């Protein structure tokens, strides 16, 4: 058993979808979350910049003697392999958010027509397409970059009835809906926060795959197999760090997680 915390980082709020599921699956685990809110979005950055930011995010979490790390940012995970981000000097498992959701999408599609949405960098990388084709060689994949989704979410436009969010989602997603896909992979951990809007646009016949949720399931199973889950001998702790406004993050995070995080958020400096 191991009471050390799990480290999770993302460019902003999106990784909270992973944190929420991790806490549901492993309520006795402590978590340290870093949201690089000052430099969001990552999806419009160059590959070199994305890797630079990711290395700084990882280095920050490694100060806290973590036992595992989740890179809860699809843009980072699709831009470079874990080995390039982390280097060789680590003694703990690191989980990316591409493989597990790709497996889930491959298992759930019935007509082998899968849509993938994500940031410009994620879609440009072809990471999900490559992962899906390894699992289903004859799969038909349609992709769409949705660059405005992240700022919408970060600014709180997440209600399924929000006219602005619905109009933007309709513009991005209508070609995918018309193509007849039966599964839509949300290739950004922010996007589940907009799942009500996305479902409304896509219709009831399309299954949404939450990359954060699927990764959390993998983490829980793997930590159990490694025998490094917390024993529950002491109360679990969740700490949040952001690189920009604490107040704005506290408000949105509290609403999404369903519990008040006031006083649990600290300021992080990465450069």
N, C-alpha and C positions, 0 to 999 in steps of 0.2 A: 504494500500500500504506500501511497505517496501523496502527501498533503500539499505539495508545491502547486502553484497556480498554473493554469493554461493561459498562454498569451494569444491574443487575437488582434490583428490589425487590418484596417481598411482605410480608404481615402476619406471616409466621412461616417455617415450614419448607417450605411448599408450593412456593415458587418454585424450590426445589432440583430439582424435576422438570424445570423448564425449563433450569436450569444443567447438569444431567447430560446432557441432549440437546444443548445448545449445545456442550459439550465433545466429545461424540461426533462431531458434524458439523464442528466447527471446532477441532481440538485445539491449534492454534497461537495461539488467541485468549486474551488475558487478560480476567478477569472480576472485577468487584467486586459482591458481593452484600450487600444489606441486608435483614435480617428484623426487622420491628418487633414482636418477641416480647413486649415489655412491654404492648402494647395490643391483642394478639390476643384475640378475633376481631374483624375489621372488620364481619362480616356482620350483626351485631345493632345496629350504630351508625346514627345518622341520616345522611342524604345529606351534610349540611353538615360533619359530623364526619369522614366518610370522605374528602371532598375536602380538608379541612384536613390530615389525616394524610398523604394522598398527596402533597400539595405539599411537606410537610416531608421526606418520604422522597426525593422527586425532588431537592430542594435539597441534601440530604446527598450524594447521588451526584454531583451536578454539581461538587462541590469537587475531584473527581479527574480532571478533563479527559477525560471519557468521549467516545467517538465515536458511541455509540448507547445507547439506554435501552430496556429491556423492563419494562413494568409487568406483572409476573407475578402479578397479583391480579385475579381475575375480579370480585370485589366492587367494586374501584375502577373497573375498565374498564366495568362495566355501570352504574355510578352517574353517570358524567360522561364527555363526550368528552375525548380527549387535549388538545384545545385549551384546555379549561377548566381542566384540571389543570396544564398546562405554561405557559400564557400564550403570548405571542409571541416571547419572548426566548430562542430556542434555535437552535443551528446544526447540530443532529444529528437523525437519525431517531429516532422514538419508536414502539414497537410495543405494541399492545394484544393481549389474549388472547381476543377474542370472534370476530373475523372469520374467521381461519384455521380454527379448529375447526368453526365453522358450515359452512364450505365443505366440509370433509372429511366431516362428517356427511351433508350433502346428497348428496355423491357416493357414499357407501357404503350408504345405505339402499336397500332393494329394495321394501319395502312402503309407503314414505312415512309410516311411523309412528316418530317419533323422541321419545325421552325426554330430558329435561334435568334434571340435579340440580345444586344449588349452595347457597350461603348464602341466608338469608332476603332479604338486600338484592339479590342477583343475581336470584333468582326473581321478587321483587317488581318489579324494573325492566322485565322483559319483553325485555331486550336480545337474548337468544338467540332468542326467538320471532320478534322483528322481523327479525333477520338471516336466520333460516331461511326465513321467508315471502317474503323478497325473492328467495331462491334457488329455492324450491319453493312457489308460491302456494297449492297445495292440500294442503300437508303437514299431517299430524295430529300435534300436539305435546302431550305430557303432561309436566308438570313436578312436581318435588317439592323442597321445601327440606329440607336435611339438617343442621340446626345442630349436632348432636352429633359429626359426622364430624371437624371440625377439632380440637376438644379431644381426641378419641380419638387422632388422629394425632400431635398435639403431645406427648401423654403416652406414645406408643410402642405403642399398641394396634393394631398393623397386621398381625399374623399372620393368614393366611387361616383358621387353626384357632382363633382367639381367640373364645371363646363370647360375651363381652360385645359385641365388634364385630359378630359374626354376628347376634346378636339385634336390635341396633339397626338394622343394615342391612336385615334382614328386615322390620322394622316400616316403615321408610321406603320400601323398594323393591318390596314385594309388589304394591301397586296397579299400578305400572308394568309389572311382569312379567306380571300378569294381563291387561293391556291389549293385549298382542301386539306391542309395539315390537320392532324388529329392530336398533335403534341407540340407544345411550345416551351422551349427551354429558356428560362429566364437567366441569361448569361451575365448577370450582374447582381450582387447581393443586395443592392439597393432596390431592385425591381419588385420583390415581394411586397414591399411597402405600398406599391401601387397595384397590387394584384386585383383589387376590386375593380379598378378602372380597366385593367387589361382584360379581365374576364368578361366585363360588360361589352367590350368591343369585339372580343374573339367569339363569344357565345359559349353555351353550355357544352357543346360537343368537343371542345378543345381542352385537353389536360395540361395544366401548367406545372412545370418542374422547377422547384425552388432550389437553386444551387446551394444556398446556405444550409437549408434543412437537410439535404442529402449528404452534404459534407459533415454536418454535425452527427448524423447517424454513423458515418464511417469512423469519426473520431471516437465516439462512445464505444463502439465495438472493438476498435483497435487498442484503446487504452485498457479496456477490460482484458483483452487477450494478453497484453503485455504485463498485466498485474500491477498497474501503476495508478489505479483509481484511488481516490481519497477514501480513507477508512471512516470518515465522519467523526473522528475523535475531537475535532474542533470545528467551530462554526465557520462555514464557507464565507468568503468575502469577495465582493465584486468591486473593482476599482476601474474608473474610466479616466482616460486622458485625452485631451484634444489640443490641437495646435492653434486654434482660433478661439472664438467666444465660448466661454463656459456656459453662460446664461442661455443662449439659444439652443445649445446642445442639450442642456438639462431639461428644457421644456419639451422638446421633440422626443428625446429618449424616454422621458417619464411617460409620455402619452403612448408610445409604442410598446414599451415593456410592461405597462400596466402597473408600475410601482414608481414611487417618487425617488429619483436619483439625486436630489438636491444634497449638496455636501459630499457627494461621492465622486465628483469630477474634478480633476486637477489639470493644470496647465503643463504642456510638454513643449520643450524646445529641442528641435532636431538638428539645427544647423548652428 
